[in-house]
Amino acid sequence: MNKIKFSVLVLFFWTGFSLTAQNSPTIMSVDGEPVSKREFESIYKKNNKDSVITDAALDEYVELFINFKLKVKEAEALKLDTNPAFVSELEGYRKQLARPYLVDNAKKEELLREAYDRLHTEVEASHILISVAEDAPPADTLAAYKRIQSLRSEVMKPGADFGKVAKESSDDPSAKTNDGYLGYFTALQMVYPFENAAFNTEKGKVSNIVRTRF
């Protein structure tokens, strides 16, 4: 591996070091390439958001920073940055790293818009609850699912009385007195899976089975 000669000229004055300086003088040179104060501050802040700035911490980070710069220079000297396989692999990493941030931001915006739109509307709903533990074994989960599936089929029959079925079969204790009736509600008042089912079910219809943390 080729060795790259380098010289470092550190111009820090540790006592008066400030990360808020307006000007951006050159504070060091790595293998003949100047490094501005602004560049160093930006990278330092990004990697040390909650750290206390001390002489020892800066000394250690300067060494890491220089090593990083030298590795980049060496990669460039070896033409690794133009190697097709490397470029392809790097692009793959970029897309992989960016995907969750892009998806999260897009999804967040979508959910905020959805909540805003729904807050202008109220829905009236009743429910039948069959409880099962979050960590229940598959057999128990399947039994609960089959039970709620059977009750859904029952209330889907012509002339069925939803309230009567809820009163007799729901695991929600309040169903004994309210027949499973929840009244009116809007966005952000119920757990999201339930809210979503309520807002996406046609008036007068029965939703599909929904599992929530309750």
N, C-alpha and C positions, 0 to 999 in steps of 0.2 A: 504493500500500500504506500502510495506517495505521501511524503511528509510535507506539510505546508509550513513555511517559516512565518512567524507572526511576531508582531510587536504590539505591546499594549501601553497606551499612555493614559493613565487614570488621572482625571482632573477633579475628582470629587473633593470637596471640603466637607468632611463628615459632620462637623458640628453645625454647619449652616445648611445642611442638605434639605431641600424643599421640593416636594412633588407638585407644587402648584406654580412654579415659575412660569412666566409668560414667554420668555425667550427660549430658544432651543440651541444652545451652543454645542459644539462637538466635545464630548467628554472622554472618548477613547477611540482608539484605532485598532481594528482587528485585521491583521494581514493586509495592512494598507488601506482598509476600508473604514471610513469615518463612521462613528455611531453618534447620533445626536442624543441630547438629553431627553427630548420628547419621545424618541423611539424606545430608549431604555425604560423610561417611566411607564410608558404604555404597556410594555410587556411585563414589567415588574408588578404593576397594579393588577393586571389580568391574572397573574399567578400567585399573588399574595394579598388577596382582598381583605382578609381579616387579621393579617399579621401586623405586629408592632414593628415599626421601622427602627432598627438599631444598627450600630456600626458592624457588629458581628454578622447580622442578617444580610446586610448589604455586601460585605466582603464575600460571604458564601455565595450570594446570588450573582455577583460579578463573575466569579469563577465559572458558575454554571452557564451564564450568558455567553461568556467567551468560548467555552467548549461547544456550545450549540452553534455559534457563528462559524467556528472552525469546521465543524462537521458539515455544515451547509456548503462552505467554501470547498471542502474536499470533494463533496458529492458533485459540485459543479465542475471542478477540475477533472474529475473522472467521467464527465459527461453523463452522469446518471440521470440528470434532469431531462435529458433528451432521449434516453433509452426508451423505445416503444413499450416494452414490457413494464418498465417502472412507471411510465406515464399512465398506462392503462390501469395498473394496480392503484396508483395514487388517486386517480379519478374515481375508482370504485370505493376507496376509503372515504373520499369526500362526500359522495352520494350517500353512503351508509351512515356517516356521522350527521349529515344534514337532514336526512329523512325524518327522524323523530321530532326534530325542532320544527320543521316545516309542517308536518302533519299535526303536531300539537297546536301550533299557532292557528292553523286553518280550522281545526276542530273547535278550538276555544272560541274563535270568532263566530263559527256556525252556531255553537250552543248559546252564546250571548245574544245573537240575533233571534234565535228560536225563543229564548226566555222572554226577550223584550216583546216579541209579537204575541206570545201566549198571555202575557200579563194584561192584555187588553180584553181577554175572554175568560169566562168562568164556565166550568163544566160541572154537571151534577151526576154523581155516580154512587153505585152501591157495589159491595164486594163480598166475596166468600173467601175466607182465609183458611188454608190448610198449612199448618206449621211443620217444619222439619229443620233440624239443626244444620248450620252451615257446614259442619264437618261430619255430617251423618254418613254412614257407610252407604254404598250404592244401593243395597237392597232396601234400606229405609227411604232413600230418596225416590226410588222407583215406586215404592208403595204409596208415598205421598202424591207422586205425580199421577198414578193411576186413580187415586181417590178423587183428586180435583178434576181429572179428566172425566170421570164418571158423573160428578156433580155438574160439570159444564154441559154434558150431554143431556142431563135431566132438565136443566133450565132452558135449554134450546128447544125443547119439545113445545109444540103449539099449546097455548093455554097454561103453560107452567107458571107458577108463582115464585119469582126469584126470592122475594122476601121470606117466604115460608121455608124454602130450601136453605137459605142462609141461616135463619133462626134455628133450624133443626140440625144443621151440619157444620156450620162455620166454627173454626177454632178461636175466632175473635169473640171474647166474652160479651162485648157490647151488642153483638148480633142478637142476643136473647131479648133485648129490649128495643133495638132499632132496626131489626131485620136486615142488618148489613148496610144500611143507608149511611152514606158519608156526607151528604149535603153538597154544597157548592164549594169549589176551590179553584184556584188558578195556579200559574207556574210557581215553582219553588216552595210549595206548601206540602208536597208529598215527595217521597223518594222518587228519583228520576225514572226508573223503569215503570213504576206505577203511573206516574204523571204522563209518561210517553204513551202508554197503552190507552189511558183515558182520553187524551187529546187526539189520538189516531183511530179511535173506534167510532163508527157511525152512530148517530143519535138513535137510541132505541135498540141497539144491537149489543151482543155480548162479546167482549174482547177475547183474544186468545189467552192462554195461560201465561202468567207473568211471574217470574221468580224475583224476589227482592230479599234484602237482609232480614226482613220480618218473617 
